[in-house]
């Protein structure tokens, strides 16, 4: 099963579709294993990547549109960053980015591991303004 912590940018394809003169962005997520297609002794064949992958279409009416978020988030990661979720860059790396006028905020050499993603998710939810009870966020 593919966890979000081991998702690579090469698995996320940014595309656009034009229909009736209207262009709409969408994201395809390319993956071979997931909860519905688990790797196990009786299933050793990965999902065929020629199948149509799941698509997420942009929604201009949604302030939390995942496509808009992914496009924005990709811009905060260096083009050479392979993993989607990496830890924040330290002060030295941030200073280097700033001296080069680069918008990057993450250390591509320090990916988030499965033990720390829940903490990062809670912090992200708070940063985005979600005011959910402490029990729902798992902070009880």
N, C-alpha and C positions, 0 to 999 in steps of 0.2 A: 504494500500500500504506500502511495506517495504522500508524504506529509508536507504541509506548507513550508516547513523549514528546509526541505531539500528540493524546492522548486527552482528551476533555472530560468533565466530570462529567455533562453533559446526556446523554451516551451510556450512562451506567450507571444502570440503573433498579433500585431496591431494592423488592422486593415480598415478599409472604408468601402461602402457600397453606395452606388448612386441609383436611385429609383425615382422616376418621374421628375428628374432634375434636382432632387433633394439628396444631398450627400449625408450619410450617417456613418459614424465611426463604430467599429465593433472590435472585440478582442476574441481570439480563439485560444483555448487552452489545450495544448497538445500533451497528452499523458498516456502512458501504457498500462499503468496499474492504478487502481483506486478501490474504494469499498465495494463497488459492484463487480470489479474484475481483479480479484486478489491473486497474488502469486502464492501458489501452494503446490503440494506434490501432485495433485490431480489437475492442476492448471499451470503449466509451465510456459505457455505461449502468451507473450505480451499482446496487448490490444494492437490491432493493425493501425498504423499511423496514416494509412490511406483512407480510413473511415472519416466521415465528417466529424470533426471535433466539436465540443460544446462551444457555443458562441454567446457572448454577452454584448448586447447592443446598447449604445449610449441612449440616455434619456435626459433631454434638456430640462425637463420639469422636476428632476430628482436632484436635490442639492448634494446627495451622497452617491451620485452616479458612479458605479465601480469602474467604468471605462474612463471617465474623466480623472478619477483618482489614480488609476494605473498609469495613464499618460503623464500626469503630474509627477507621480512617484518615480517613474522611469527617468525623468529629467533630473532628479536629485541623486541618481546613481551614476557612477562613471560608466562610460560605454563599454569598458573592459570588465565590469563587474558581472560575474557569471551567475551567482546565486541572487535570488530576488530579495531575500531578507538577510541583511547584514547589520552588524552592530554599528552604532554611530562612530564616526571618525574621531580620533583623539585630537587634542589641540594642535599638535604639530602637523598632522595631515590636513586639518581644516585650514591652518595658516597657509600651507602650500597651495591648497585649492583657491583660497582668497587672493593670494599673490598672482595667480594665473587667471583671475576673474572667472572661476568655474563655480557652478552652483551646487556641486556635489557635497553630500553630508555624511556619506557612509564609507566605512572601511571595507573595501572589497576583499581583503584578506582575512576578515574576521566574521564569517557567517554566524547567524543566530542558530543555536542548537535547540533541540526539542525540549530541553529542560528550562530554557529561558523564554520561550515564545509566549507562554501564558502571561508572564509579567509584562512583556512588551505589548501584548494585545490589550491588557487593562490600561496601560499608560496611553496607548493610542486612542482608546475609547474616551478616556478622560480629556485628552487633548482635542478631540473632535467635538467635545461639548456634551457627550452623553452623561446624563445625571441619573444613573441607574442605582438602585439600592445596593448597599455593600454586599448583600447576600447574592444578588444576581451577578455581580462582578467577581464573586468568589473571594471577597476580601474579608469575609466574616471571621 
